[in-house]
Amino acid sequence: MDTIHQSKHKDPAGSTQLYLRIGEIHDDVVVLKNGGMRAVIEVDSVNVNLKSEEEQDALAASYQGFLNSLSFPIQIVMRSKKLDISSYLGKLRVAGKKQTNELLKNQIAEYSEYIRRLVEFADIMEKNFYVVIPYDPPRAKSVSSFQNFWNFIHPSDTHSAFEQRKKEFVSLSKKLEQNVEQVTGGLENCGLRSKRMETARLIQLFYGIYNPLTARNEKIENLADVDLVDAKVA
């Protein structure tokens, strides 16, 4: 089971994770410290301006029908970030090293540097769209408004809370799965392609959100490199 956890090599008292609502991430689910569960779906964008007026009206009507069909809240998130072409540049470097023709090798190196500078100085951005699907256990819904606000600004965690989340996970994840299927089906009816984010992608997503500068230079390439001892958020 892929999981991101609290590292034993860090000082827990100084960890930013103590102030996050996330308890752990595993089995393609973000588990909150209060027992709530979240699935994240990545959705492809559609350029509405390229569609005819009739197509635009049909798309708007389908989207309205999708939202009206939901019996639970969802969160729609658009994330803008600087375009990351490090993997592309890495492939160019490999291709350059394999090239035996010195002229072509130099051209690949020059092209790679040109692309790197273009993206760096032109500040090219990419946008990603996500739908966050929740499921909260009854005990989380029964908390008073004041207690809920206090837990939001002080999301502490305990071993007993962690054990309770483990016991509830199987039953709650089945109900979350029903919500996921309803949302993905509704998006498909709107002509939107979507894909549920798996554990590794979720870890990379939140790592990039909470560590935007570090994530550009220190990427999580392989979850096998992450210590998975006690299934807590890093």
Secondary structure, 3 states (H helix, E strand, C coil): CCEECCCCCCCHHHCHHHHCCEEEEECCEEEECCCCEEEEEEECCCCHHHCCHHHHHHHHHHHHHHHHHCCCCCEEEEEEEECCCHHHHHHHHHHHHHCCCHHHHHHHHHHHHHHHHHHHHHCCEEEEEEEEEEECCHHHHCCCHHHHHHHHHCCCCCHHHHHHHHHHHHHHHHHHHHHHHHHHHHHHHCCCCEEECCHHHHHHHHHHHHCHHHHHHCCCCCHHHCCCCCCCCC
